[in-house]
Amino acid sequence: MDSREGKHLHDMVGLLGLRAQATAVGLVQLAKELHKAGVLSEEAIARIKAAILNDIALSRPRGRQKDEYERELRKRLEAVFADEDAGGSP
């Protein structure tokens, strides 16, 4: 997905009100269940994580370095998919 498509999807999801934590939790749990059942490959999970990361990165605070911000997000996202403490404040 290119950045323009990603921005469009980001905006549409926001307009639908799907930015809620419950929706995100459901998506992560669904992905994990499908992976555990052998329906989703590691590559598919990696693409899901990349899509989530790219969407969150669109709202990066102005004062944050892009690389540092994405590295921190990636670490937290990996922890969420691994059922670990994602660390940091909400």
C-alpha positions in Angstrom: 0.0 0.0 0.0 1.5 3.3 -1.0 1.4 6.3 1.4 -1.5 8.0 -0.4 -3.6 4.8 -0.1 -2.5 4.6 3.5 -3.5 8.1 4.2 -6.9 7.6 2.6 -7.5 4.4 4.6 -6.4 6.3 7.8 -8.9 9.1 7.1 -11.7 6.7 6.3 -11.2 4.6 9.4 -11.2 7.7 11.5 -14.4 8.9 9.9 -16.0 5.6 10.7 -15.0 5.8 14.3 -12.9 2.6 14.2 -10.0 4.1 16.0 -11.3 2.7 19.3 -9.1 0.5 21.4 -11.6 -2.3 21.4 -11.4 -2.4 17.6 -7.6 -2.6 17.7 -7.7 -5.3 20.4 -10.1 -7.3 18.2 -7.9 -6.9 15.2 -4.8 -8.0 17.0 -6.6 -11.0 18.6 -8.1 -12.0 15.2 -4.7 -11.9 13.5 -3.1 -13.9 16.3 -5.8 -16.5 16.2 -5.6 -16.8 12.4 -1.9 -17.2 12.6 -2.1 -19.9 15.3 -4.7 -21.8 13.1 -2.3 -21.6 10.2 -4.4 -19.4 8.1 -2.0 -16.4 8.2 1.7 -16.8 7.5 4.5 -14.9 9.2 4.7 -12.7 6.1 1.0 -11.8 6.4 1.4 -10.9 10.1 4.4 -8.8 9.2 2.3 -6.9 6.6 -0.5 -6.4 9.2 2.1 -5.0 11.6 3.5 -2.8 8.9 0.1 -1.4 8.1 -0.6 -0.6 11.7 2.8 1.0 12.1 2.4 3.1 9.0 -1.0 4.3 10.1 0.2 5.3 13.6 3.3 7.0 12.1 1.1 9.3 10.2 0.2 11.1 13.4 3.9 11.4 14.6 4.4 14.4 16.9 6.2 17.2 15.1 9.1 17.2 17.6 9.9 13.5 17.3 12.5 12.1 14.9 10.8 9.8 12.3 13.3 6.9 12.7 13.3 7.0 16.5 9.5 7.2 16.7 9.0 4.3 14.3 11.6 2.2 16.1 9.7 2.8 19.4 6.4 2.0 17.8 7.7 -1.2 16.2 9.0 -2.4 19.6 5.7 -1.7 21.3 3.8 -3.4 18.4 6.0 -6.5 18.6 5.2 -6.7 22.3 1.4 -6.4 21.7 1.5 -9.3 19.2 3.7 -11.3 21.6 1.4 -10.8 24.6 4.1 -8.9 26.4 3.9 -5.6 28.3 4.2 -3.0 25.6 5.9 -0.6 28.0 5.5 3.2 28.2 2.5 5.2 29.0 -0.8 4.8 27.0 
